[in-house]
Amino acid sequence: MSHLKPGTLCVIVGGCPENLGLIVEVVCHLGRHDGREDAYEIKTVTSRKFNQMWRGSRLVKGYSTEAITDRHKLRPLVNLGDEPPMAEAQEKLDELAV
């Protein structure tokens, strides 16, 4: 998976069940951290606390607006203006095939 830049908005797609679907912002890429292969520091975009967080081996009511999570639990939101139209991408692939 590609590295996410600070400021990237993402949706949570794994982890604590009550946090699924939350929109968060990447604070920084931590890499290997506390037993995680590819960790990120994230924060809520609304400044509300996370619904759930791990405290030791228990899930508890969220107590912070910042957390550390694994990359595979985050899906970046894409700005449609940043992506070329599909037809344009196919044209480039066709040019390379010639």
C-alpha positions, 0 to 999 in steps of 0.5 A: 500500500502507498504511504499517506501524506499528512493532511490526507483525509481517510475513512476508517474501514477496519478496527474498532466497530464503532469507528467504522466509517469515521472520516479522519485526517492523517497526522503523520506516518510512523512506520514500524511502531509498537508492534505494527508494521505500518502505523499512522497517527490520525485525528478526527476531523470534527474534533470529536473523540473516537467512539471506541479505543483500545486501552490495553486489551479492552475496548473502551469509550473513546477518550481522545481525538488522536489515535494510532492505527494500521495503514490497512484500516484506512482508505484515502478519500480521493478528490475527483479533480485529482484523477484523470478521466477513465477514457484519458487513462485508457488512451495512455495505456493504448499508447504504451501498448503500441 
